[in-house]
Amino acid sequence: ILVLLSSSGIGQKRKMIYGYLKDSVTNAPIVLASVRNISTNTTTMTGNDGRFSIQAAENHILSFAAVGYFFD
C-alpha cells in the first residue's frame, strides 16, 4: 500500500489532511479503505478514486485497512 499525504499547514493544531491510497504494485486506487486517526479515534473511508481527507496534527498516527490487504 502506498500513501501520499499533503497538509494544509504544519503545527500542533489539527489540520485537514488530504491523501490518496493506492496499491504499490498495480498503482490502482484502493476504494472503501478505512483511514483512522488513532490519536483522536476518528475514522473516514476512501472514495471510489482512493482519495480521503481526515483531521490530524503533527505526531498523530494514521492507520489504514482494506479488504484483501494485510496490516504492515
Sequence and secondary structure as in RCSB ss.txt:
>XXXX:A:sequence
ILVLLSSSGIGQKRKMIYGYLKDSVTNAPIVLASVRNISTNTTTMTGNDGRFSIQAAENHILSFAAVGYFFD
>XXXX:A:secstr
 EEEEEES  SSS EEEEEEEE TTT  B TT EEEETTTTEEEE  TTSEEEEEE TT  EEEE TT    
